[in-house]
């Protein structure tokens, strides 16, 4: 099982729109994740978001990220989260401190 965590920072006042976008997740995004057996949860702590994802393998995860629709989705999400120097979502990769079960 391939698992990882990411952190992002919300733009001020953007949480409600961020949440709405994910509540109305585009069907093409969901289908791509389902087809590659990707599971994901996003948690919020104030202005920080924490993404936890799992897939059967890193290859499954990478395949799920190849869909061209993701570029459009990511562009929309940059309206709600901080961006890096290239204008993409500014992710911080989290170091795993502990894993158990599927997150081992």
C-alpha positions in Angstrom: 0.0 0.0 0.0 1.3 3.4 -1.0 0.4 6.2 1.4 1.4 9.8 2.0 0.5 13.1 3.6 0.5 16.6 2.4 -0.2 20.0 4.0 -1.5 23.1 2.3 -2.4 26.6 3.6 -5.8 28.1 2.9 -6.1 31.7 1.6 -7.8 34.0 4.1 -11.5 33.5 4.0 -11.4 30.8 1.4 -12.5 27.7 3.4 -16.2 27.8 2.5 -15.4 27.9 -1.3 -12.7 25.3 -0.9 -15.2 23.0 0.9 -17.9 23.6 -1.6 -15.6 22.7 -4.5 -14.8 19.4 -2.8 -18.5 18.8 -1.9 -19.2 19.2 -5.6 -16.2 17.1 -6.8 -16.2 16.8 -10.5 -17.3 13.3 -11.6 -14.3 12.9 -13.8 -11.9 13.4 -10.8 -13.8 10.9 -8.7 -13.8 8.3 -11.5 -10.1 8.6 -12.1 -9.4 8.1 -8.4 -11.9 5.1 -8.3 -10.3 3.5 -11.4 -6.9 3.6 -9.6 -8.2 2.6 -6.2 -7.1 5.9 -4.6 -8.6 6.8 -1.3 -8.1 10.3 0.1 -9.2 12.4 3.2 -8.5 16.1 3.8 -8.6 17.5 7.3 -8.6 21.1 8.4 -6.9 22.7 11.4 -7.6 26.4 11.2 -5.9 27.7 8.1 -4.1 24.5 7.3 -5.3 21.5 5.3 -3.9 18.0 5.7 -4.3 15.5 2.8 -3.9 11.8 3.6 -4.0 9.5 0.5 -3.6 5.8 -0.1 -3.4 3.6 -3.3 -2.4 0.0 -3.9 0.9 1.3 -5.3 2.8 4.4 -6.2 2.0 3.5 -9.8 -1.7 3.6 -9.1 -1.3 7.0 -7.6 0.8 8.3 -10.5 -1.7 7.0 -13.0 -4.6 8.8 -11.2 -2.6 12.0 -11.5 -2.2 11.8 -15.3 -5.7 12.8 -16.3 -5.7 16.2 -18.1 -8.8 17.3 -16.2 -6.6 17.5 -13.0 -4.8 20.6 -14.4 -8.2 22.4 -14.6 -9.1 21.2 -11.1 -5.8 22.2 -9.6 -6.1 25.6 -11.3 -9.5 26.1 -9.6 -8.1 25.0 -6.2 -5.3 27.6 -6.4 -8.1 30.2 -5.9 -8.5 28.9 -2.4 -5.0 27.8 -1.2 -1.5 29.3 -1.3 0.6 28.8 -4.4 4.2 28.1 -5.1 6.6 30.2 -7.3 5.2 28.5 -10.4 1.6 29.3 -9.5 0.7 25.7 -8.5 -0.7 24.5 -5.2 2.0 24.9 -2.5 2.1 21.4 -1.0 4.4 20.5 1.9 5.1 16.7 1.9 4.7 15.4 5.5 7.2 13.0 7.0 5.5 9.9 8.3 6.1 9.6 12.0 4.0 6.5 12.5 2.0 4.1 10.4 -0.3 1.2 11.3 -2.6 -1.0 9.2 -3.2 0.3 5.7 -1.0 3.4 6.6 2.0 1.3 7.6 
